[in-house]
Amino acid sequence: MPDGPITLDASPQVKRGAEFSVAWTGPVVLGDYVTTVAKGATKVGADAAYVNISVGSPGKLVTPTTVGDYELWLVKGDTFGEPPEFIKARRPITVQ
């Protein structure tokens, strides 16, 4: 497992309802996942699309269908829906 900070890499702008690639590096563990949340969110929504890091980097996600500002979160796997202190990495993304 790599040491150091966890990073997320994806296009900064994606089309609504489209599939896109997201890559990650750093010390992640099985069960961790990447998801898209609305900017300012304090927890992951129960119906949020996600990709488990077990698929390997890069993974594929489908964007929300609503245009706006979002964030990609890499979340500690056993904390679905918990407060943001369980977010290992985040990156802004705009859905057009």
N, CA and C atoms as an extended XYZ file, in Angstrom:
288
Properties=species:S:1:pos:R:3:atomname:S:1:resname:S:1:resid:I:1 pbc="F F F"
N         0.855       -1.181        0.000 N   MET     1
C         0.000        0.000        0.000 CA  MET     1
C         0.894        1.235        0.000 C   MET     1
N         0.609        2.224       -0.879 N   PRO     2
C         1.421        3.439       -0.917 CA  PRO     2
C         1.276        4.261        0.358 C   PRO     2
N         2.342        4.963        0.690 N   ASP     3
C         2.297        5.885        1.827 CA  ASP     3
C         2.013        7.282        1.314 C   ASP     3
N         1.731        8.192        2.234 N   GLY     4
C         1.536        9.583        1.859 CA  GLY     4
C         0.078        9.964        1.783 C   GLY     4
N        -0.156       11.175        1.260 N   PRO     5
C        -1.533       11.669        1.203 CA  PRO     5
C        -2.358       10.941        0.146 C   PRO     5
N        -3.643       10.971        0.330 N   ILE     6
C        -4.569       10.415       -0.655 CA  ILE     6
C        -4.936       11.539       -1.610 C   ILE     6
N        -4.925       11.241       -2.905 N   THR     7
C        -5.308       12.229       -3.899 CA  THR     7
C        -6.423       11.677       -4.768 C   THR     7
N        -7.233       12.576       -5.309 N   LEU     8
C        -8.282       12.249       -6.276 CA  LEU     8
C        -8.000       13.030       -7.544 C   LEU     8
N        -8.199       12.380       -8.694 N   ASP     9
C        -7.997       13.053       -9.964 CA  ASP     9
C        -9.175       12.753      -10.876 C   ASP     9
N        -9.775       13.792      -11.406 N   ALA    10
C       -10.899       13.680      -12.340 CA  ALA    10
C       -10.995       14.990      -13.102 C   ALA    10
N       -11.710       14.973      -14.197 N   SER    11
C       -11.955       16.199      -14.939 CA  SER    11
C       -12.685       17.184      -14.028 C   SER    11
N       -12.345       18.473      -14.070 N   PRO    12
C       -13.023       19.431      -13.201 CA  PRO    12
C       -14.456       19.728      -13.635 C   PRO    12
N       -14.790       19.430      -14.900 N   GLN    13
C       -16.142       19.661      -15.409 CA  GLN    13
C       -16.605       18.415      -16.160 C   GLN    13
N       -17.809       17.963      -15.844 N   VAL    14
C       -18.378       16.783      -16.498 CA  VAL    14
C       -19.833       17.063      -16.863 C   VAL    14
N       -20.334       16.346      -17.852 N   LYS    15
C       -21.728       16.531      -18.266 CA  LYS    15
C       -22.662       15.775      -17.338 C   LYS    15
N       -23.848       16.324      -17.139 N   ARG    16
C       -24.820       15.689      -16.236 CA  ARG    16
C       -25.238       14.331      -16.785 C   ARG    16
N       -25.380       13.371      -15.878 N   GLY    17
C       -25.797       12.024      -16.233 CA  GLY    17
C       -24.774       11.231      -17.014 C   GLY    17
N       -23.538       11.712      -17.091 N   ALA    18
C       -22.502       11.051      -17.888 CA  ALA    18
C       -21.565       10.228      -17.009 C   ALA    18
N       -21.006        9.191      -17.598 N   GLU    19
C       -19.985        8.406      -16.918 CA  GLU    19
C       -18.649        9.113      -17.075 C   GLU    19
N       -17.837        9.122      -16.021 N   PHE    20
C       -16.513        9.724      -16.078 CA  PHE    20
C       -15.545        8.929      -15.219 C   PHE    20
N       -14.260        9.130      -15.492 N   SER    21
C       -13.207        8.421      -14.751 CA  SER    21
C       -12.760        9.235      -13.554 C   SER    21
N       -12.488        8.526      -12.476 N   VAL    22
C       -11.895        9.139      -11.296 CA  VAL    22
C       -10.772        8.213      -10.829 C   VAL    22
N        -9.618        8.820      -10.570 N   ALA    23
C        -8.449        8.055      -10.129 CA  ALA    23
C        -8.071        8.486       -8.714 C   ALA    23
N        -7.402        7.598       -7.998 N   TRP    24
C        -6.956        7.915       -6.648 CA  TRP    24
C        -5.601        7.286       -6.411 C   TRP    24
N        -4.857        7.901       -5.507 N   THR    25
C        -3.578        7.375       -5.067 CA  THR    25
C        -3.512        7.537       -3.563 C   THR    25
N        -2.645        6.768       -2.941 N   GLY    26
C        -2.441        6.906       -1.506 CA  GLY    26
C        -2.946        5.708       -0.738 C   GLY    26
N        -2.870        5.785        0.576 N   PRO    27
C        -3.204        4.654        1.441 CA  PRO    27
C        -4.714        4.455        1.624 C   PRO    27
N        -5.332        3.800        0.654 N   VAL    28
C        -6.741        3.437        0.758 CA  VAL    28
C        -6.836        1.963        1.122 C   VAL    28
N        -7.969        1.552        1.650 N   VAL    29
C        -8.156        0.157        2.041 CA  VAL    29
C        -9.473       -0.368        1.466 C   VAL    29
N        -9.577       -1.682        1.349 N   LEU    30
C       -10.815       -2.273        0.849 CA  LEU    30
C       -11.999       -1.761        1.656 C   LEU    30
N       -13.053       -1.421        0.974 N   GLY    31
C       -14.240       -0.860        1.607 CA  GLY    31
C       -14.343        0.643        1.421 C   GLY    31
N       -13.204        1.318        1.230 N   ASP    32
C       -13.249        2.753        0.931 CA  ASP    32
C       -13.926        2.937       -0.419 C   ASP    32
N       -14.544        4.088       -0.618 N   TYR    33
C       -15.235        4.334       -1.874 CA  TYR    33
C       -15.190        5.812       -2.242 C   TYR    33
N       -15.423        6.099       -3.531 N   VAL    34
C       -15.486        7.461       -4.041 CA  VAL    34
C       -16.923        7.726       -4.451 C   VAL    34
N       -17.433        8.894       -4.088 N   THR    35
C       -18.798        9.269       -4.419 CA  THR    35
C       -18.860       10.755       -4.756 C   THR    35
N       -19.965       11.169       -5.336 N   THR    36
C       -20.201       12.571       -5.663 CA  THR    36
C       -21.285       13.107       -4.736 C   THR    36
N       -21.016       14.247       -4.105 N   VAL    37
C       -21.996       14.890       -3.230 CA  VAL    37
C       -22.139       16.353       -3.623 C   VAL    37
N       -23.266       16.945       -3.323 N   ALA    38
C       -23.482       18.367       -3.585 CA  ALA    38
C       -22.500       19.189       -2.754 C   ALA    38
N       -22.017       20.282       -3.343 N   LYS    39
C       -21.129       21.179       -2.605 CA  LYS    39
C       -21.842       21.630       -1.333 C   LYS    39
N       -21.137       21.571       -0.211 N   GLY    40
C       -21.710       21.959        1.068 CA  GLY    40
C       -22.372       20.824        1.819 C   GLY    40
N       -22.435       19.633        1.220 N   ALA    41
C       -23.038       18.481        1.898 CA  ALA    41
C       -22.248       18.136        3.158 C   ALA    41
N       -22.946       17.582        4.128 N   THR    42
C       -22.284       17.167        5.364 CA  THR    42
C       -22.263       15.660        5.533 C   THR    42
N       -22.948       14.949        4.620 N   LYS    43
C       -22.895       13.491        4.655 CA  LYS    43
C       -23.241       12.954        3.266 C   LYS    43
N       -22.948       11.690        3.073 N   VAL    44
C       -23.239       11.024        1.812 CA  VAL    44
C       -24.714       10.655        1.784 C   VAL    44
N       -25.382       10.946        0.686 N   GLY    45
C       -26.785       10.592        0.541 CA  GLY    45
C       -26.964        9.088        0.369 C   GLY    45
N       -28.077        8.567        0.834 N   ALA    46
C       -28.336        7.130        0.765 CA  ALA    46
C       -28.422        6.631       -0.668 C   ALA    46
N       -28.783        7.497       -1.606 N   ASP    47
C       -28.926        7.064       -2.994 CA  ASP    47
C       -27.768        7.538       -3.877 C   ASP    47
N       -26.678        7.974       -3.274 N   ALA    48
C       -25.540        8.491       -4.034 CA  ALA    48
C       -24.835        7.372       -4.793 C   ALA    48
N       -24.486        7.654       -6.051 N   ALA    49
C       -23.674        6.719       -6.830 CA  ALA    49
C       -22.270        6.687       -6.232 C   ALA    49
N       -21.630        5.536       -6.296 N   TYR    50
C       -20.271        5.422       -5.770 CA  TYR    50
C       -19.501        4.361       -6.545 C   TYR    50
N       -18.190        4.390       -6.399 N   VAL    51
C       -17.324        3.343       -6.931 CA  VAL    51
C       -16.429        2.898       -5.786 C   VAL    51
N       -16.400        1.600       -5.548 N   ASN    52
C       -15.561        1.030       -4.500 CA  ASN    52
C       -14.127        0.992       -5.002 C   ASN    52
N       -13.171        1.324       -4.139 N   ILE    53
C       -11.777        1.347       -4.572 CA  ILE    53
C       -11.273       -0.043       -4.942 C   ILE    53
N       -12.000       -1.085       -4.568 N   SER    54
C       -11.575       -2.446       -4.901 CA  SER    54
C       -11.570       -2.695       -6.409 C   SER    54
N       -12.270       -1.849       -7.203 N   VAL    55
C       -12.262       -2.009       -8.656 CA  VAL    55
C       -10.922       -1.584       -9.235 C   VAL    55
N       -10.122       -0.882       -8.476 N   GLY    56
C        -8.840       -0.388       -8.952 CA  GLY    56
C        -8.977        0.994       -9.556 C   GLY    56
N        -7.885        1.725       -9.504 N   SER    57
C        -7.868        3.089      -10.016 CA  SER    57
C        -7.360        3.088      -11.452 C   SER    57
N        -8.031        3.773      -12.362 N   PRO    58
C        -9.214        4.607      -12.156 CA  PRO    58
C       -10.496        3.784      -12.148 C   PRO    58
N       -11.524        4.360      -11.535 N   GLY    59
C       -12.851        3.781      -11.539 CA  GLY    59
C       -13.795        4.674      -12.321 C   GLY    59
N       -15.010        4.222      -12.493 N   LYS    60
C       -16.010        4.979      -13.252 CA  LYS    60
C       -17.173        5.349      -12.338 C   LYS    60
N       -17.629        6.586      -12.463 N   LEU    61
C       -18.800        7.084      -11.750 CA  LEU    61
C       -19.749        7.711      -12.756 C   LEU    61
N       -21.027        7.787      -12.424 N   VAL    62
C       -22.002        8.515      -13.227 CA  VAL    62
C       -22.358        9.778      -12.458 C   VAL    62
N       -22.339       10.904      -13.163 N   THR    63
C       -22.616       12.183      -12.512 CA  THR    63
C       -24.094       12.321      -12.169 C   THR    63
N       -24.396       13.194      -11.223 N   PRO    64
C       -25.790       13.534      -10.966 CA  PRO    64
C       -26.429       14.141      -12.223 C   PRO    64
N       -27.738       14.130      -12.282 N   THR    65
C       -28.441       14.689      -13.444 CA  THR    65
C       -28.769       16.168      -13.264 C   THR    65
N       -28.506       16.715      -12.100 N   THR    66
C       -28.748       18.130      -11.837 CA  THR    66
C       -27.449       18.915      -12.000 C   THR    66
N       -27.492       19.958      -12.804 N   VAL    67
C       -26.336       20.830      -13.030 CA  VAL    67
C       -25.989       21.547      -11.730 C   VAL    67
N       -24.694       21.719      -11.471 N   GLY    68
C       -24.278       22.466      -10.294 CA  GLY    68
C       -22.890       22.107       -9.830 C   GLY    68
N       -22.532       22.626       -8.667 N   ASP    69
C       -21.224       22.388       -8.064 CA  ASP    69
C       -21.322       21.221       -7.097 C   ASP    69
N       -20.367       20.315       -7.218 N   TYR    70
C       -20.316       19.098       -6.414 CA  TYR    70
C       -18.900       18.896       -5.910 C   TYR    70
N       -18.732       17.864       -5.094 N   GLU    71
C       -17.414       17.420       -4.671 CA  GLU    71
C       -17.336       15.911       -4.824 C   GLU    71
N       -16.161       15.445       -5.185 N   LEU    72
C       -15.863       14.022       -5.105 CA  LEU    72
C       -15.289       13.785       -3.723 C   LEU    72
N       -15.778       12.759       -3.050 N   TRP    73
C       -15.241       12.385       -1.743 CA  TRP    73
C       -14.716       10.964       -1.814 C   TRP    73
N       -13.545       10.737       -1.261 N   LEU    74
C       -13.074        9.384       -0.991 CA  LEU    74
C       -13.341        9.159        0.487 C   LEU    74
N       -14.218        8.214        0.770 N   VAL    75
C       -14.768        8.040        2.108 CA  VAL    75
C       -14.296        6.731        2.724 C   VAL    75
N       -13.997        6.776        4.013 N   LYS    76
C       -13.664        5.566        4.763 CA  LYS    76
C       -14.844        4.615        4.669 C   LYS    76
N       -14.601        3.399        4.251 N   GLY    77
C       -15.644        2.458        3.869 CA  GLY    77
C       -16.677        2.079        4.901 C   GLY    77
N       -16.361        2.069        6.168 N   ASP    78
C       -17.332        1.603        7.158 CA  ASP    78
C       -18.131        2.744        7.771 C   ASP    78
N       -18.228        3.881        7.065 N   THR    79
C       -18.870        5.058        7.647 CA  THR    79
C       -19.914        5.676        6.731 C   THR    79
N       -20.621        4.887        5.946 N   PHE    80
C       -21.597        5.417        4.997 CA  PHE    80
C       -22.565        6.364        5.700 C   PHE    80
N       -22.647        7.584        5.190 N   GLY    81
C       -23.588        8.559        5.719 CA  GLY    81
C       -23.116        9.304        6.951 C   GLY    81
N       -21.883        9.063        7.385 N   GLU    82
C       -21.388        9.700        8.606 CA  GLU    82
C       -20.821       11.093        8.342 C   GLU    82
N       -20.527       11.839        9.381 N   PRO    83
C       -20.001       13.204        9.241 CA  PRO    83
C       -18.690       13.259        8.450 C   PRO    83
N       -18.338       14.442        7.958 N   PRO    84
C       -17.196       14.573        7.059 CA  PRO    84
C       -15.830       14.267        7.644 C   PRO    84
N       -15.681       14.067        8.935 N   GLU    85
C       -14.354       13.706        9.435 CA  GLU    85
C       -13.914       12.341        8.918 C   GLU    85
N       -14.820       11.604        8.286 N   PHE    86
C       -14.477       10.311        7.709 CA  PHE    86
C       -14.141       10.417        6.226 C   PHE    86
N       -14.021       11.630        5.725 N   ILE    87
C       -13.636       11.863        4.340 CA  ILE    87
C       -12.110       11.866        4.281 C   ILE    87
N       -11.564       10.961        3.477 N   LYS    88
C       -10.109       10.848        3.357 CA  LYS    88
C        -9.542       11.841        2.343 C   LYS    88
N       -10.324       12.188        1.319 N   ALA    89
C        -9.893       13.163        0.306 CA  ALA    89
C       -11.121       13.745       -0.349 C   ALA    89
N       -10.995       14.938       -0.882 N   ARG    90
C       -12.101       15.571       -1.610 CA  ARG    90
C       -11.544       16.407       -2.751 C   ARG    90
N       -12.402       16.595       -3.760 N   ARG    91
C       -12.032       17.379       -4.944 CA  ARG    91
C       -13.278       18.013       -5.518 C   ARG    91
N       -13.238       19.320       -5.851 N   PRO    92
C       -14.410       19.951       -6.459 CA  PRO    92
C       -14.609       19.467       -7.892 C   PRO    92
N       -15.878       19.452       -8.319 N   ILE    93
C       -16.236       19.062       -9.677 CA  ILE    93
C       -17.512       19.810      -10.037 C   ILE    93
N       -17.613       20.238      -11.274 N   THR    94
C       -18.807       20.948      -11.744 CA  THR    94
C       -19.546       20.066      -12.733 C   THR    94
N       -20.842       19.904      -12.517 N   VAL    95
C       -21.686       19.155      -13.439 CA  VAL    95
C       -22.408       20.172      -14.321 C   VAL    95
N       -22.255       19.997      -15.643 N   GLN    96
C       -22.842       20.949      -16.603 CA  GLN    96
C       -24.024       20.331      -17.307 C   GLN    96
